Amino acid sequence: MLMARQRLNGRMDMDEVLFEKRGAAGLITLSRPKALNALNLAMVRAMQARLAEWVGDPEIGCVVIRGAGERAFCAGGDIRAAAQSGREGTTYALDFWREEYLLNAAIKHYPKPYVALMHGIAMGGGLGVSVHGTYRIVDETALLAMPETGIGFFPDVGGSYFLPRCPGEIGMYLALTGARIGPADALYAGVATNLMRAEKWPVLLDALARGKSPVELLSGDKPAAPLAEHRAAIDRIFAAQSVEAILAGLDAGIDTWSRETAATIRTKSPTSLRLTFREMREGRNLSFDDCLRMEFRLSSRILAGNDFDEGVRAAVVDKDGAPKWRPTSLGDVSEEALDAAFAPLGPDELPL
């Protein structure tokens, strides 16, 4: 087994992502189980390099990615390090996002089948290294989400592409609320392609190593999805023309789901909600690469504000769950500020 050994900020990070040629399959294992396999820059660089190598390897017929440990496939990117970079004015955060998005693009455009085995937590950057692949296989424990509005950020890693392409307005609902969905809802939303119990994954890997095509090995079974119960309300309410209008639609409901959904949205960063709403609407009409370019513009601007650092503090540093957003209301997020966040970066655009 080959192990990535990369330097990050002058420190040796060893064995955080593992690579193995198993017959016709190139196997990637995210191996930071204590950190829920969260991605850092060294891991992203190692994966990008190995994918590029395997493209030209005639022995590799497909790539498989999985996460080590029982709790998570991948909980996302290392947001604590990114927020610290913003505070200290270093280049790490932008370097990480730039190279992470280039990795997402490499996966989306990969010429060989790319198979993600997703168990436990798969959020944020974890979806970026899975959902753009050919096959996204979830087991019965999978829990997926794009929770960025709760940390003063926005759905990135291609979220502006795949979320607007979920059925109806499911993508807008997931983006604004950060709702966590299980395997049945992941299939219903199109985020996952197949369901397979984890105990069968070794058999699948062995078959792929022998050169079998994934399409021969996967069932199309789709269990009943809890989201289906609220689909009509989601499509009607989340089709509104602003976050404020969505909240008004939810407030008009008399059911528990409407009340709880409105309350959830009101806990999120007002700036993130406004950015995310516009991002979702614009992403519907953009190519995948243009979506990533848009996301890199937003990432580049968000470090200068208050809410990302404050959201990370409240969620993962102090863990008090009480972020102090600025501005505090949707109405105080100006159109000028939104336009500036989406403006082109000139020579600093994402190099796709």
N, C-alpha and C positions, 0 to 999 in steps of 0.2 A: 504494500500500500504506500502510495506517495503522499507526503504531507506538506502542506503549504507552510513556509516559514518566511514571513515578511516582516520588514521593519515598519513601525508606525510611531511617529513622533519620537524617534530615537530609541524605541523599546522593542525588543524582540517578542513577537507574538507567535507562538508555536502551536501547531496542530489544531488550529481553530476551524479549518476547513480541510477535509480529507478528500483525496482523489484516488480512484482505483479503476483500472481497466479490468472488467469482469467479462471476458469473452467479447461479445459484440456490443456490450453496454459500457459506457463511460459513467461511473458512479460518483456523484458528489455528495458528501455528507457534511452538513453544517454541524460543527462539533464544539459548541459552547453551551452545553446543557444547563449549567448553573446560571447563565445569562439568557436562558430561553432561546439560545441560538441567534441572538441579535447580531446584525451585521455591523462590521466596522470596515474601514477603508482597506486594510490589509486583505480581508476576506474578499471584498469586491474585486480588488486587483488580481488576486489569485484565481478567482473564478473566471474573470474575463480572459486571462491568459490561457487557462486550460481549455475553455470553450474554443478559443481561436486555434489552439493546437489540435483539438479533436475534429475540427471541421475538415482538416486535411489528412486525417488518419483513416485509411481505407478499412481498418479493422473495426472501427467504431460505427455501429449502425444507428445507435440512439444514445441519448444522455438521460440519466435518471438523477433526480435530486431528492434528498430526504434530510430529516433533522435527527440529531442524536438525542437520547433521553426520552422519557415518557411524557413530558409536559407540553412540548412545543415542537412544531415544525420550524417556525421562525417568528419571533415576536416583533420583528421590524428592525429599523436601524437604531444605532446607538444615539438616542436623542440627547442623553445627558452630555455626551462629548460634543455634539453639535451646538447645544446651547452654550456650553462653556467656551467654545470657539468664538461664538458671537460676542460674548461678554469680553473676551480677551483680545478680540480683533485679529485672531489668527486666520489662516486660510483653510483650516481643516474642514470646516462645515461645507464650504463651497466646493472644495476638492472632493469631499465625500459625495455630495449630491451630484456633482458633474459626472463622476465615474460610476456612481450607482445608476444613474439614468442611462448612461452609455451601455452598462451591463443589461439593463431592462430592454434596450433596443436590440442588443445582440441576441437575447433570448427570443424576442418577438420575431426577428428575421432569421432565426437559426434554420439552416437548410436540412437538418436532420431532426427526427422526432425527439421532442423534449418532454420528459415525463416527470411530473412532480407528485411525490407521495406525501400527502399532507395529513398530519395527525395533530391533535391538541391545538394549541394557539397558533394561528397564522394571521398576522395582522401587518398593516402598513407595508414596510419593505419586504416582509415575508410573502405578501401577495405579488410584489414586484418581481420576485425570482420564481414565481410559480404560475400566476394566472395568464401570463403571456405565452406560456408554452403550449404544446400541442395537446397534451393530456394532463388534466388536473384531477388527481384521484384523491378523494377524501375518505377517511375511515369514520367509524361511528363516534369518535371523540372530537372530531374537528370543530373548531370554533373560529370563525373568520370575521374580520372587521377592518374598517378603515376609520380609526378613531381620532383622526388628526384635529378636528375642530375642538376637541376637548383639551388640547395642549397648545392652542393658539397657532396651529399650523393649517394645512389644507391637504386633501387627498392627492398625493403625488405618486411617484413610481409608475406612471401610466394610468393613475386613477381617473384622470380627465378623459381618457379614452375608453376604458372598459366599463366604468360606471354608467355613463350616458347610454351605453349600448346594452345594458340590462333591460329586460322587458318593461314596457311602460315607464313609470316613474320610480321604479325600485332603486335605481342608481342614485337619484337625488335624495331619496329617503335615507339610504345607507350613508351617503356622504354627509348630510347635515346632522344626522342623529348619532353617527358612529355606532349604530346598532350591531350587536354581535349575532351572527347567524350560525346555525348548526348545519350538518351535512345536507339535510333535505332542502333547506332554504338555499344553500350554496348551489345545489343543482338547479333549483327552480329559477334562481337569478342568473344562471349561466356562468357563474364564477368557477364552479367545478364542472367537470365533464362526466365523472364516473364515481361510483361508490363501491368500495371494496374493504372488507374487514382487514385490519392490519395483520392478522395472523396468516393471511393469504399472500402478503407482500413478498415473502421469500420465494414462494413458488413463481410469482410474477417475475421477479428479478432473475431467477434461474432461466425462465423461458426467454426473456429478453436477451440474456447472455448467450443463449443458443441461437439467437438471430430471429426469433419469432417477432412478428409485427404486433405492436400493442393493440391494434384494432381486432386482432384475432382472440385476444385474451380478456377483453373487458366487456362487461354487460352494460346494457342501457337502462337498467332498472332505476326508477326514480320514485322514492317513497313520497307520501303525502307531505306537503310543505306547509308549516304554520303560517308563512307569509301570505299564502293564498287566501286565507280568511280575510285579510285586510287589503287585498289587492285593489279592489274597486275604490276604496277610500284613498289609498296611496296614489293611484293614478289620477284621481280627481283633485285632491288637495295639493299634491306636490307638483302639479302642472301649473300652478299659479306663477305670476310674473315677478314675485319678489319673496324674500324670506318673511317679510311682514305679512304678506298675503297668505302665505302658507300657515303662519301662526294663527291668523284670523280664521282660516278654514278649520284648523284643529280646535280652536277655542269654541267654534260653533257646534262642535260635536258633543254629544251627551254621553258617549261611551267611555269606558276606562282607558281604552287604547289611545283615543284622541287626547285625553287629558294628560296621560303619562308621556306621550310623544311630545306634546307642546312643552311640558315641564323639562324634559330632557334637552330639547333644543335651547331653551332659555338658560341652561347652565353653560353653554358653549361660548367661546369668544365671539363677540359681535363682529369684529373684523374678520375672523376666520369664516364665519357664516356668510358674510357678504362676498368675500373672495371666492369661497367654494361655490356659492350659487352661480356666480358669473362664470367660473371655471367650468362647471358642469354644462351650462348652456352653450358656451363657446366650443367645448370639446366635442359636442355632438357633430359638428361640421368640419372638424380638423382631422388630418391624417394622424397616425400614431406618432410619427416623428415630430410633427408640429405640436402635438399635445405635450410631448416631452420638452420641446423648446419653451412653450408657454409655462410649464411647471418650473423650469430652471429660472425663468424671469422672476416668478413669484418667490422661489426659494432665495434668490439673490437679494430681494428687497425685504423679506420678512425679518431678517436678522436685525435690521435697523429699528424695528418696532419693539414694543413692550411685551406683547402677548406670548410669543413663543418661549422666551426665557421664563416668564412668569408661569406659563402653563406647565413647563417641565419642572419648575421648582415645586409647584403644588402637587404634581402627579408622582414624581419619582425622586425628588430630593428631600423636601420636608414631608411630603406625603400627607399634607393637611387637607387636601381636596377643596381648598378655598382660594382659587386664583383670583387675583384682583385685576380684572381686564381693564384696559384703557384703549379706546373709549369704552364706556360702560353700556351703551345702548346702540342698537342698529342704526337709529336715526342720526347718530353722531359720527358714523363712518361716512366720510364725504366721497362723492363721485370722483373728485380730483385725486384723492388718495388711491382709489381703486384704479383709475386710469394710469397713474404713475406705476403701480405695482405690475400692471400688464404690459407696460411699454417695452419695446425692443431694447436689447442690451448692446446693440451695435457689434463691435469686435469681440465682445464677451459672450455672445450667444453660444448655446450648447453646440459643440462641433459635431453635428451629425451629417 
